[in-house]
Structure formats: C-alpha cells, structure tokens
C-alpha cells in the first residue's frame, strides 16, 4: 500500500513518521550536525527499518526550520513543504477529540498555535524549549536524555536557587503557619479544579447543543436553496399560474356555502359561539403573520402540528392537485373552521375531533413577494349566517 511520509527537520533533531492508509507506522528521531544529512539519513533508515521501497512512497511532506535547505525532491519522490505552524497545529488537533485546542511545540525553541474548527492562529513563542533543557543538562549533568533528566530533577531542592521570604526574615517562620498556608493552597487548588471540571462539562453540553443547532440551520438553508432553485427554474407563465392559484387558495368562501348545509343539526362542539375566545392558535409554536377579517395566516416551523381549535366534526377534506396540499373543514355546532395548505393530515371526513387534537401538519408555500419557501397555514372561521361577520383574531384573544 502506498505510504505518505512526514519529516520535521528541526535545528537539532529530525523526526520522521509515515502513514499507510489510516495506519501510522512507528515514528523515528535522528540527530546530525547537518540538517540535510539528517534528513537523508533519517529517510533511508526509516525505509530500511519498516521494509519500505522508494516505489512505495506516494509523497514526502517536510516541515521545520531545516526544510528551507531542501531545494529538490527527496530521492526523486514527490516532495512538498508544509508551514511548521500549520503542520504542528494540524497534528496536535488530529491527536485530540477537542473542538478547540492550544498546541505547544517544545523543540529547541517553543511556540503556541491555537486551533479551532474554523481557524488556526499562531499565538507566539520563545527561544527556550526542550532542546535548551537537554543542551544545558548535557553540559551540567553529562546527559541529554530527558528520561534521565526528569528523575534527577525530582531529587533536587529548588530552595537552593530560589530566593524565599524565609531567606529575608530575621526569624524562622513558625511551622504551623507554614502548614496552614499549604493547606489553604491545597484547598484552593481543589476548588479551582472542581470548578474547572464543572465548566468543562457545561461547555461540552453547550458544544453539543451548538452542533445540533448548526446541523438544523444547515438543513433549513439547504431546503431554502433547493426551493429557490425550483422557483428560478419555473417559466414566467408557471409563476403567474402559481401566484394566481395561491390567491385562490386563500379565497375559501367559495366552498363554505355548500358546507353549511352539512352542519345543520350537528351537535359536536355545539357550545362554540361567536363569543368564544382564549383559544390556542391552530399551529403549535406558530406565529400570526397577518389577520384579514375572518382569516388568519399563521406561520410556523417545518413539520409543526396543526390542531383543531375546538371540539367538532370533520365535514370535508380536499386535496389540491396543483400544490398537493390538503384543506380540512371542521364543524363546531353550525360554525365552520377551515385549515388550508396542510402538508399532511391524520383525520378523515366524518371523524370527531377534540379540542387541541392534531389533524395534520403545516405545509410549505412560496412567498410571492420574496419567492422564498415558508411554512404556513391559512385559517378561516365562518358563522352559520352568511350575513354575520366574524374576526379570526377574536377567537385567540386572551
């Protein structure tokens, strides 16, 4: 299988690693006086120890301060240079499941890179790092091996080099005071740690909610783009026909005259009257876009439930062959309410419905002013007497 090899040519050490598909091969580090020599030495040794051939190498990706000295392809393989900050930030981000991290490179020098899902930023750095420690240790302790340096450091006494308050005081500080201060520090440290864990949990929870909302927003934006594309693909004649049909859908009075005949003697929801108020909007989580006499245009989220505003009986169900939407008519005594532009329905003609019971879901429509997709219900209310006027907003007045 082809492999991709990454090489970090540092000022004192060259590090090399390879990926075979998604599998990472063991990394290796090589020291040399010449950075170019360490590059080629590390490359050849790595191929040998991992039983690889030059023909297996799909690409060589080099970074680090020494990469500037490499001016041609390594052993004829496709060679690419990668910015050291980008390489370090990307590698550190790859090794963690966090959404926001600060990656620290501790080589001969040290630098800091902030990485999030959207950006990568170099925060700064210093000339001191792990290489400095190893170099000083080689001179002072006769070893540059970090695995030997760390145990030696634990045996040291920082009091021999730090200037403390006790060094300046005339009298030795009492033991109980010292112990009490240490206990206070330990208690404060524990409190800070607990608070940090709590904040981390809250942040993870917020991150989860944010990701969920982002996914929902992206889906809605995708739906809107698809709808706009469909509208743009329509001919002007089709747009005119659609606008005329939508206007006709809002003129539900045409069918009401015949439906009034079906409500004669209906007893379901007979307590409903022109004075009935304080009812719930027929769209869950809905918002009234506009009132027009006995009509109300109510918008809501995609998939919102449509409910019957009062006890009653379904007297008719119609399906529009052009928009493929449903209109449902419910009789409350001899009053009629209409629910137009429904995407789905869960009732049938002759069925009894309870107050606030679901009868379907809200349907999509095209806003003829903006030509954008929205989800709305056109609600209407009609009294038994055609000459009587009712206002839809009175039903929902608290």
C-alpha positions as CSV (number, residue, x, y, z in Angstrom):
1,X,0.0,0.0,0.0
2,X,1.4,3.5,-0.8
3,X,2.7,5.5,2.2
4,X,2.9,9.2,2.9
5,X,6.0,10.3,4.9
6,X,6.2,13.3,7.1
7,X,9.5,14.8,8.1
8,X,10.2,17.6,10.7
9,X,13.7,18.9,10.1
10,X,14.4,20.7,13.4
11,X,17.5,22.7,14.4
12,X,19.0,19.8,16.3
13,X,16.8,16.7,15.6
14,X,15.0,15.3,12.6
15,X,11.7,13.5,13.3
16,X,10.1,11.2,10.7
17,X,6.8,9.3,10.6
18,X,4.6,7.6,7.9
19,X,1.0,6.7,7.3
20,X,0.0,3.6,5.4
21,X,-3.6,4.5,4.7
22,X,-5.1,5.3,8.1
23,X,-2.4,3.3,9.9
24,X,0.5,5.2,11.4
25,X,3.9,3.5,11.3
26,X,6.3,3.9,14.3
27,X,8.0,7.4,14.4
28,X,11.8,7.9,14.5
29,X,14.2,10.7,15.5
30,X,17.7,11.2,14.2
31,X,20.4,13.7,15.3
32,X,23.1,15.0,12.9
33,X,25.3,18.1,12.6
34,X,23.9,18.8,9.1
35,X,20.2,19.2,8.8
36,X,20.2,18.0,5.2
37,X,22.3,15.0,6.2
38,X,19.9,14.1,9.0
39,X,17.0,14.3,6.5
40,X,18.5,11.8,4.1
41,X,19.9,9.6,6.8
42,X,16.5,9.5,8.6
43,X,14.7,8.8,5.4
44,X,16.9,5.9,4.3
45,X,17.0,4.4,7.8
46,X,13.2,4.7,8.1
47,X,12.6,2.9,4.8
48,X,15.0,0.1,5.8
49,X,13.6,-0.5,9.3
50,X,10.0,-0.5,8.0
51,X,10.7,-2.7,5.0
52,X,9.6,0.0,2.5
53,X,10.8,0.7,-1.0
54,X,11.1,4.1,-2.8
55,X,8.3,2.9,-5.1
56,X,6.0,2.6,-2.0
57,X,6.4,6.4,-1.2
58,X,3.4,8.4,-2.5
59,X,4.7,11.7,-1.2
60,X,7.2,13.3,1.2
61,X,5.9,16.2,3.3
62,X,8.7,18.2,5.0
63,X,8.4,21.0,7.6
64,X,10.6,22.6,10.3
65,X,13.3,25.2,10.3
66,X,15.6,22.9,8.2
67,X,13.2,22.5,5.4
68,X,14.4,25.7,3.8
69,X,17.6,24.0,2.9
70,X,15.8,21.3,0.8
71,X,15.6,22.5,-2.7
72,X,14.8,19.4,-4.7
73,X,12.7,16.2,-4.4
74,X,13.9,13.8,-1.7
75,X,15.3,10.7,-3.6
76,X,13.1,11.7,-6.5
77,X,9.9,11.2,-4.6
78,X,7.1,13.9,-4.9
79,X,8.1,16.4,-2.1
80,X,6.0,19.1,-0.6
81,X,6.8,21.8,2.0
82,X,4.4,22.5,4.8
83,X,4.4,25.5,7.1
84,X,5.7,24.5,10.5
85,X,2.9,26.2,12.4
86,X,0.2,24.6,10.2
87,X,1.9,21.2,10.5
88,X,2.1,21.4,14.3
89,X,-1.4,22.7,14.7
90,X,-2.9,20.1,12.4
91,X,-1.0,17.3,14.0
92,X,-1.9,18.3,17.6
93,X,-5.6,18.8,16.6
94,X,-5.6,15.3,15.0
95,X,-4.4,13.7,18.2
96,X,-7.3,15.0,20.3
97,X,-11.1,14.9,20.1
98,X,-11.4,18.5,21.3
99,X,-13.1,21.2,19.2
100,X,-10.7,24.0,20.4
101,X,-7.1,23.4,21.4
102,X,-3.8,25.1,22.0
103,X,-0.9,23.1,20.6
104,X,2.6,23.7,22.1
105,X,5.7,22.7,20.2
106,X,8.6,22.2,22.7
107,X,11.6,21.7,20.4
108,X,14.9,23.7,20.7
109,X,12.5,26.6,20.9
110,X,8.8,26.7,21.8
111,X,5.8,28.1,20.1
112,X,2.0,28.1,20.6
113,X,-0.7,27.5,18.0
114,X,-4.5,27.9,18.7
115,X,-6.7,25.6,16.6
116,X,-10.5,25.5,16.3
117,X,-12.9,24.1,13.7
118,X,-12.7,27.3,11.7
119,X,-9.2,28.8,12.1
120,X,-5.6,28.2,13.1
121,X,-3.7,31.0,14.7
122,X,0.0,31.4,15.8
123,X,-0.1,32.9,19.3
124,X,3.7,33.4,19.8
125,X,6.7,31.6,21.1
126,X,10.1,31.8,22.9
127,X,13.6,30.7,22.1
128,X,13.7,28.3,25.1
129,X,12.4,24.8,24.9
130,X,13.1,21.2,25.3
131,X,16.3,21.4,23.3
132,X,17.6,24.1,25.7
133,X,17.0,21.9,28.7
134,X,18.7,18.9,27.1
135,X,21.6,21.1,26.0
136,X,22.2,22.6,29.4
137,X,21.8,19.1,31.0
138,X,24.4,17.7,28.7
139,X,26.9,20.3,29.9
140,X,25.9,20.3,33.6
141,X,24.8,16.7,34.2
142,X,26.6,14.9,31.4
143,X,23.3,13.6,30.0
144,X,20.9,14.9,27.4
145,X,18.4,12.1,27.8
146,X,15.1,13.6,29.1
147,X,14.3,10.2,30.7
148,X,17.4,10.7,32.9
149,X,16.9,14.4,33.4
150,X,13.4,14.2,34.9
151,X,14.3,11.7,37.8
152,X,17.3,13.9,38.6
153,X,15.2,17.0,38.8
154,X,12.9,15.3,41.3
155,X,15.9,14.8,43.6
156,X,16.8,18.5,43.5
157,X,15.9,21.2,46.0
158,X,14.5,24.4,44.5
159,X,15.2,26.2,47.8
160,X,18.9,26.2,46.9
161,X,18.4,28.5,43.9
162,X,15.1,30.4,44.7
163,X,15.0,33.4,47.0
164,X,12.2,32.9,49.6
165,X,10.6,35.1,52.2
166,X,12.3,33.0,54.9
167,X,15.7,34.0,53.5
168,X,14.8,37.6,54.1
169,X,13.2,37.2,57.5
170,X,15.2,37.6,60.7
171,X,13.4,34.8,62.4
172,X,12.4,31.4,61.0
173,X,8.7,31.2,60.1
174,X,6.7,29.0,62.5
175,X,5.8,25.5,61.3
176,X,2.0,25.8,62.0
177,X,1.8,28.9,59.9
178,X,3.6,27.3,57.0
179,X,1.4,24.2,57.2
180,X,-1.8,26.2,57.4
181,X,-0.8,28.2,54.2
182,X,0.0,24.9,52.5
183,X,-3.5,23.5,53.4
184,X,-5.1,26.7,52.2
185,X,-3.3,26.4,48.9
186,X,-4.3,22.8,48.5
187,X,-8.0,23.6,49.3
188,X,-8.0,26.4,46.8
189,X,-6.4,24.2,44.2
190,X,-9.1,21.5,44.7
191,X,-11.8,24.2,44.5
192,X,-10.4,25.5,41.2
193,X,-10.1,22.0,39.8
194,X,-13.7,21.2,40.7
195,X,-14.9,24.5,39.2
196,X,-12.9,23.8,36.0
197,X,-14.4,20.3,35.7
198,X,-17.9,21.8,36.1
199,X,-17.2,24.5,33.4
200,X,-15.8,21.8,31.1
201,X,-19.0,19.8,31.5
202,X,-21.1,22.8,30.7
203,X,-19.0,23.7,27.7
204,X,-19.3,20.1,26.3
205,X,-23.1,20.3,26.8
206,X,-23.2,23.7,25.0
207,X,-21.0,22.4,22.2
208,X,-23.4,19.5,21.7
209,X,-26.4,21.9,21.5
210,X,-24.5,24.2,19.2
211,X,-23.6,21.4,16.8
212,X,-27.3,20.3,16.8
213,X,-28.5,23.8,16.0
214,X,-25.8,24.2,13.3
215,X,-27.0,21.0,11.7
216,X,-30.6,22.1,11.8
217,X,-29.7,25.6,10.4
218,X,-27.7,24.0,7.5
219,X,-30.6,21.7,6.6
220,X,-33.0,24.6,6.6
221,X,-30.6,26.7,4.4
222,X,-30.3,23.7,2.1
223,X,-34.1,23.4,1.8
224,X,-34.3,27.1,1.1
225,X,-31.7,26.9,-1.6
226,X,-33.4,23.9,-3.2
227,X,-36.7,25.8,-3.2
228,X,-35.2,28.9,-4.7
229,X,-33.6,26.8,-7.4
230,X,-37.0,25.2,-8.2
231,X,-38.7,28.6,-8.4
232,X,-36.0,30.0,-10.7
233,X,-36.4,27.1,-13.0
234,X,-40.1,27.9,-13.5
235,X,-41.2,29.8,-16.5
236,X,-42.9,33.2,-16.1
237,X,-46.2,31.6,-17.1
238,X,-45.8,28.9,-14.4
239,X,-45.0,31.6,-11.8
240,X,-48.1,33.6,-12.7
241,X,-50.3,30.5,-12.6
242,X,-48.8,29.6,-9.2
243,X,-49.4,33.1,-7.8
244,X,-53.0,33.0,-9.0
245,X,-53.6,29.6,-7.5
246,X,-52.2,30.6,-4.1
247,X,-54.5,33.6,-4.2
248,X,-57.4,31.3,-4.9
249,X,-56.4,29.0,-2.0
250,X,-57.0,32.0,0.3
251,X,-60.5,32.6,-1.0
252,X,-62.1,29.7,0.8
253,X,-65.6,31.3,0.9
254,X,-66.4,29.6,-2.4
255,X,-66.9,26.2,-0.7
256,X,-68.4,27.3,2.6
257,X,-71.9,27.8,1.2
258,X,-72.2,24.1,0.4
259,X,-70.5,23.0,3.7
260,X,-73.0,25.0,5.7
261,X,-75.7,22.5,4.5
262,X,-73.7,19.7,6.1
263,X,-73.6,21.3,9.6
264,X,-77.3,21.5,10.1
265,X,-78.2,19.7,13.3
266,X,-74.5,19.0,14.1
267,X,-74.1,18.6,17.9
268,X,-70.3,18.1,18.1
269,X,-68.8,21.3,19.6
270,X,-72.2,22.9,19.7
271,X,-71.1,25.1,22.7
272,X,-68.9,27.1,20.3
273,X,-70.3,30.6,19.5
274,X,-69.2,34.0,18.2
275,X,-68.2,34.9,21.7
276,X,-65.8,32.0,22.2
277,X,-62.3,33.3,22.8
278,X,-59.0,32.4,24.5
279,X,-58.4,29.5,22.1
280,X,-54.9,28.2,21.1
281,X,-53.5,29.0,17.7
282,X,-54.1,26.1,15.4
283,X,-50.3,25.8,14.7
284,X,-48.0,24.6,17.5
285,X,-45.2,27.1,18.0
286,X,-47.0,29.2,15.4
287,X,-47.0,33.0,14.8
288,X,-49.7,35.1,13.2
289,X,-48.3,36.7,10.1
290,X,-51.4,38.7,9.4
291,X,-55.2,38.8,10.1
292,X,-57.7,39.7,7.4
293,X,-61.3,39.7,8.8
294,X,-62.3,36.1,9.3
295,X,-58.9,34.8,8.0
296,X,-55.6,34.3,9.7
297,X,-52.3,33.5,8.0
298,X,-50.1,31.6,10.6
299,X,-46.5,30.6,10.0
300,X,-44.6,28.0,11.9
301,X,-41.6,25.7,11.8
302,X,-41.3,22.9,9.3
303,X,-43.4,19.9,10.5
304,X,-45.4,21.9,13.1
305,X,-48.7,20.2,14.2
306,X,-52.0,21.7,13.1
307,X,-54.7,21.3,15.7
308,X,-58.4,21.8,15.9
309,X,-59.2,24.9,17.9
310,X,-62.4,23.3,19.4
311,X,-64.4,20.1,19.7
312,X,-66.1,19.3,16.4
313,X,-66.5,17.0,13.4
314,X,-64.6,16.9,10.1
315,X,-67.2,17.8,7.4
316,X,-64.8,17.8,4.4
317,X,-61.2,17.1,3.3
318,X,-59.9,18.3,0.0
319,X,-56.6,17.9,-1.8
320,X,-55.3,20.5,-4.2
321,X,-53.9,18.8,-7.3
322,X,-51.6,21.7,-8.2
323,X,-50.0,22.4,-4.8
324,X,-50.5,18.8,-3.5
325,X,-51.7,20.3,-0.2
326,X,-54.8,19.5,2.0
327,X,-57.7,21.6,3.1
328,X,-59.7,20.4,6.2
329,X,-63.1,21.8,7.3
330,X,-64.3,21.2,10.8
331,X,-67.8,21.9,12.1
332,X,-68.3,23.2,15.7
333,X,-72.1,23.0,16.0
334,X,-73.1,25.0,12.9
335,X,-69.9,27.1,12.9
336,X,-67.1,26.0,10.5
337,X,-63.3,26.5,10.7
338,X,-61.1,25.8,7.7
339,X,-57.4,24.8,7.8
340,X,-55.8,25.3,4.3
341,X,-52.3,24.4,3.0
342,X,-51.6,21.4,5.2
343,X,-48.7,19.2,4.2
344,X,-50.1,16.0,5.8
345,X,-53.4,15.1,7.5
346,X,-54.4,12.5,10.1
347,X,-58.2,12.8,10.0
348,X,-60.9,11.9,7.6
349,X,-64.4,13.1,6.6
350,X,-67.0,12.4,9.3
351,X,-64.4,11.9,12.1
352,X,-65.0,13.5,15.5
353,X,-62.1,15.7,16.8
354,X,-61.4,17.0,20.3
355,X,-60.2,20.5,21.2
356,X,-56.5,20.9,20.5
357,X,-56.3,17.4,18.8
358,X,-53.9,17.1,15.9
359,X,-55.4,17.0,12.5
360,X,-52.2,17.2,10.4
361,X,-49.0,19.2,9.9
362,X,-48.3,22.6,8.4
363,X,-47.4,22.7,4.7
364,X,-44.8,24.6,2.6
365,X,-45.7,27.5,0.4
366,X,-43.9,30.1,-1.7
367,X,-43.9,33.7,-0.5
368,X,-44.9,35.5,-3.7
369,X,-43.1,38.7,-2.6
370,X,-39.7,37.2,-1.9
371,X,-40.1,33.9,-3.8
372,X,-38.7,32.1,-0.8
373,X,-40.1,28.9,0.9
374,X,-42.1,29.3,4.1
375,X,-44.3,27.1,6.2
376,X,-47.8,28.4,6.8
377,X,-51.5,27.6,7.5
378,X,-54.4,29.7,6.2
379,X,-57.1,29.6,8.9
380,X,-60.7,30.7,8.4
381,X,-63.8,30.8,10.6
382,X,-67.4,31.0,9.3
383,X,-70.7,31.6,11.2
384,X,-74.0,29.8,10.3
385,X,-75.4,33.0,9.0
386,X,-73.6,34.2,5.8
387,X,-74.5,37.8,6.7
388,X,-72.8,37.6,10.1
389,X,-69.2,38.9,10.2
390,X,-66.6,37.3,12.4
391,X,-63.0,38.2,13.0
392,X,-60.5,35.4,13.4
393,X,-58.4,37.3,15.9
394,X,-61.3,37.3,18.4
395,X,-61.0,33.5,18.8
396,X,-57.5,33.8,20.0
397,X,-57.8,36.9,22.2
398,X,-56.9,36.1,25.8
